[in-house]
Amino acid sequence: MQIIECPQCGASASPAEHKCSYCKAEFFVTSIAYLSGFDKNGLNKYVAHFKKQASEHPNGGEGWLGLGLCYLQTGLFPMAQKSFEKAIQVAPELPQPYYYFALSKISGRRLMSLPLNEIREVENYANTALQLESESALYKLLLALIKSDYYEENGLMVNAPTMPDILAEIDGVPVNKNEIERLRQCVLVEDESYLEEITIN
């Protein structure tokens, strides 16, 4: 996929570049953490950029993933879900759309209150992301939250690994603070104290 101009400042872009040589904006966004630094105007520019990419390259995952991240950042959960589903359909090898689809599916609700069929769907997407990127502490953290705030809180059997097992596994592995903040906004849990112990970078 070729970018001819920066989505933020409009400067000309070289086909080999992945970020603007003038304003340093990324042309392709794969993490919600990056978008946290943009105001509404900056996000709107990215929405337009990724809509164009998705329209011109409908079989490329980058445009759909970027568009979904913009919608997730602004709390437009149904639109984010549709974009992530499209990214998964055209680029099933990318782990990020599975994880972010799970967050958009939860959409700021308390895990404990979700219907079993929804929690299983969320869990399946998080597990798929982890299978594709097995070292991700972020994906593991979401699975730990599900085990604690859904299964344990509802008095259901918790299959191994348990939440303490997962937290021990990711102990000391840094997670971006903006990713943790987005996780907090999308996933309501009873006890957030253990999130304070996560190593932040």
Secondary structure, 3 states (H helix, E strand, C coil): CCCCECCCCCCECCCCCCECCCCCCECCCCCHHHHCCCCHHHHHHHHHHHHHHHHHCCCCHHHHHHHHHHHHHCCCHHHHHHHHHHHHHHCCCCCHHHHHHHHHHHCCEEHHHCCHHHHHHHHHHHHHHHHHCCCCHHHHHHHHHHHHHHHHCCCCCCCCCCHHHHHHHCCCCCECHHHHHHHHHHEECCCCHHHHHCCEC
